[in-house]
Amino acid sequence: MTKIFALMLLGASTAFAAEPAAPPPAPPAAGPVTETVTEGDKPVLEYRHGDDLFKPYVVRLFSPAGVNVVRDQVPDHPHHHGLMFAVAVDGVDFWAETKTSGRMRDRTAANLKVISSDTPWVGIVRNELAWLDPAGDKPLAREERSILVYRREGLGATLLTWQTRLEPAEGKPSIKLSGSHYFGLGMRFPQSMDGAADFFTEKGKVDGEVVRGEERLTRGRWCACSGEIDGKPVTVAMFDAPANPRPALWFTMPKAFGYLSATLNLHKEPLTVEAGKPLTLTYGVAVWDGKVKADEIEKLYTRWLELVALNKEKK
């Protein structure tokens, strides 16, 4: 099932609030559903969710010129899905997709809200999720997820904020987050970037700890990747919010395929989340057409921090 939402520039008389309230309870989707977000007639992203999936994710993410920068269900790693978030909870792996893996289920159907034209953003996708054990009958955690999409005008890029609020399931006093060195908010790049992706931070080329092969873990305010997709140059960056409980440790993999993720160093430092004290993570994702230099990325990162602060004021 596919639902298409055209996010047009709305007039001042539009009745939508500047920042929509959380969606009312709704029956979960029975099967995969794709929420398609467009600005005018240009695509921004497609978000897929539903009970037939192990996890919901952004299946397609477009540059301003319409180049999709993520890859889904790759034969060598079928659990790699576009832009996705997953960690291990109480030893249950939500990253992999096997008989022993956990599943994320809709607690309420994903909701897309169009926002009025007097704000910097055009829409927000909300998804409330139950993180279940492999049998599917025991809730381990619950998540409130939001993906806020900004207007491209004046930014020169596609820009979004991914926010996850994760806490123990009802009745659980705490949960322990752990996992491999790449667990977190990750994105798999198209095949044409395999072995040809150039990763860098505000400090220059990634030079962090080598985990295995050419896989690295590097600190930075942001991490970017440049390459070509079908002959078209693009740059993709992830931004870290200073308010996150741990600074991002960027996992980068240029070979045998291109991958970037914002991690919490859970493979060395598991994280306990107590009931009533949810873990809130905020990351930005930006996509440019062309190969963009660090100073331009830094400029948009600074603007993104302003937009995140503005969004908090509107709530």
N, C-alpha and C positions, 0 to 999 in steps of 0.2 A: 504494500500500500504506500502511495506517495502523496504527500500533501504539500502544495506549493503556496508560499506566502510571498506576495509581491510587496516589498517595503518601499512604498512611494513616499516622496516628500509631501507630507500632509499639511494642510492649511492650518491657520491659527485657531479655527473653530473646531478642530478635532477634539473629541471628548476624552482621548486617552490621557492618563496621568503621565507625568514626566518619568516616573519609575514605577512599573507595574507591581502590584502586590503579588504575593505567592499565589499560585493557581489553586482553585478549590479542588477538593478531592474528586477524582474521576476514575472510571474503571480502567485498569491497565490494558495496554495494547495486547491483543492475543498473539500477534505475529509481528515480524519486522515492519516497522513504519519509518519512512524517511521524511523528515521535516526539511523542506527546501527553502532557504532564506535567499531572497534576492533584493537588491537595491535598484529600484527602477526595473530595467530589463536585464540587469547584469547579475550573474550569480555571485554569491558570497561563500556560502557553505551548505552542506547537506549533513544533517544529523540523523543517525539511524539508531533505533531502539526497539525493544519488544522482547517477548518471552522466548522466542526461538534463538536468541543470541546469548552468548556467554556474558557480553558486556555491551553497553551502548557506546557510541563513538562518532566522531566527525568522519564521514566516509569520503567526502570531497571538500577541499578548501582551495579557493580560487584567488589568483592574483587579480589586480584591477583589470588586466587585459583578458582575463578568462582562462589562465593556465592553471590546471589542477596540480597542486604540489605534493599530494600525498598518495599513497598506494595501499590497497586493501586486499586481504586474503591472498597473500603471496604464496605460491606453491611451496617454497622452502620454509616459510614460517606462516602457516595459515592463521595463527593467532595474532599476527601483526595487522592492526586495523587503523589505517589513516592516522588520525590524532586521537589518542585514547589515554585513559588514566586507570592504573591498576597497581596494587601492592599485595602483599600477603597479610592476612588478618588471622591472628592466633594460629599461625602455621599453615593456613589454607591459602593456596596460591590462586590469585585472581588474574594473574597475567597470562599464564598458560591456559590451554583449553583441552583438558583431558578428563578422564573419569574421576580423577582426584582433585579437580579444580573447582573453585567456587564459582557461583553465578550471581550476576547482578540483575535484579528484577524490578520492574516499574512498581513503585508504591502508588504513584499517580501517573496518569498518562502525561508524556512530555507536553509542555505548553509553550507556544510561541506567541509573544505579545509584540504588536507594533507600537512604536513610541512616537510621540508628536515631534514635529519638525523643529521645535525650539530647543532641542537637546542635541548633544554631539553624537548620540547613538540612534540607531534605527530600529533595533529590536533585541529581544532577549529570549533565549531558550532556557526553560527550567525543566529539570528532571529530578524527581525524588525517587531514590533507589533503596532497595533492601539488598544487602550483601548476604547471600545464603551459603550454607555449607554444601559440599558436593551432592548430598542427597536431596537438597532443595527444600528441606523442611525445618531447618534451624537457622534463624536470623543471627548473624554475627555482628553486623554493623548496619548503620543506615547513613545515607548520604543525601545531602541537598546540593545539587549541581546547577550552576548557571553559566551560560555562555552569552556574554554581552557583545553585540556587534556594533561597531562604530561606523559613522559616515566616512566615506573615503575622501570626500571633498576637503582639501586643505592638508591632508595627511600624505598623499602620494603613495598610499599602500593600503592593503586590506589589514584591518586591525581588530582583534578581539581580546576580551578578558575571559579566561576560564577560572571559575572559582568553585572549589569543592569544600564542603563542610561535612566532615566525617566524625561520627561518634559511635559509641557502643549501641547495639540493639537494646530495645527496652528490656529492662531486667538484668542486664549485664553491668557489673560494676566497672569494668575496664576492658580494653582490647589492646593487643600488642601488634604493632606493625613491623614487618620485616620484609626480607626478600633479596633478590639478586641486585647486583650493582647498577642495573639499568631500570629497575622498577620506579615508576612515577608517572609523569605526564610525558608520553613519548609519541614520536611521529616517524613513520617510515616514508622515505622519499621514493619517487618513481625510479624505474630501472635505469633510465639514462643517466642517473646520478650515482649509480653503483660504481665505486672505485674512482669517481671523478668529483666528489664533493669536497669543498674547501671550507673547513671549520675555523672560526676565529671568535674572539671575545673583544671587549674594549681594550684589552692589553696586547692584542696581537694573535698570532696563531695559537691554537690550543696546545698547551704544554704541560698539562697536569699529569697525574699519576697514570702510568700504563698498567692496565688491569690484565689484559691478554692481547696478544697480537698488536693491532693498532688502536684498540679500544682505550679511550682515556677518560678520566674524570677530572674536570677542571673547574675552578672557582671563577666567578665573574658576575657582574650585574646582569649581563645578557650573554647569549651565545648565538651565533649566526652561521648559516651555511649558504654558500653560493655554488651554483652549478647551472647546467642546461637541461631543459626538458623539451624533447622534440625540437632541438635546435634553438630554443628560446631561453635566453639567460634569465635567471630568477635568483632572488635572495630571500631566505626565510630566517626569522629570528625568534627566539623565545626570550621573554623578559621575566625577571624575578622581582617580586614585591619585597621591599625591605621589612614589611610587617610579618612576613612568613616566619613560622617558629624556628626554622633552620634555613640558612642561606642555600640557594640552589647549588648542587654539585652536578655540573653538566656532563652527561654521558654522550660521547661522540664516537661514531663508528663510520669511517670512510670506506672500509673494505670488509667483507665481500659485498656489503650493501651499505647504503647511506641511512644512518639513523641518528636521531637526536632526542634526548629526553632530559627533563628536569627531575633530578633525584634528590632524596633526603638522606643519602648515605646510610640507608637502612641495613645494608649488608654488613656494616661494621657497628652501627649504633641503632639497634631496634628502638622504636618509639612507643611508649605507653600512652594511650588516650583514655582518660577517666570519664565516667558518666558525669554529665553536667559541665564538662570542660571540652567542648568539641575542638577538633583540629580544623583550622581554616587555612586553606592554601589558595593563593592568588597568583596567577601567571598570565602573561600576555603573549600573544602570537601575532607576528607581523609578516606580511608577504609583499615583496616589491617585484615589479618587472625590471629586469636588468640586474647587473652586478653592482651592489651598493657598498659604499665605503663606510668605515667605522664611524666617522663623524656624523653621517646622515642617520645611521642606526641610533647613535647616542642621542641625537636630537629627538627622534621619535620616541625613544625610551623615556626621555624627560617629559615629553608631552603625555605619554601614556600614564605616568605617575600622577600627573595633574588630573587626567580624566578619571583615574581610579579614586582619587580624593574627592572629586566632584560627585561621583556616583554615590559615595558614602554620605555626602551632605544631602543628597536628594532623597535618601531612604527615610 
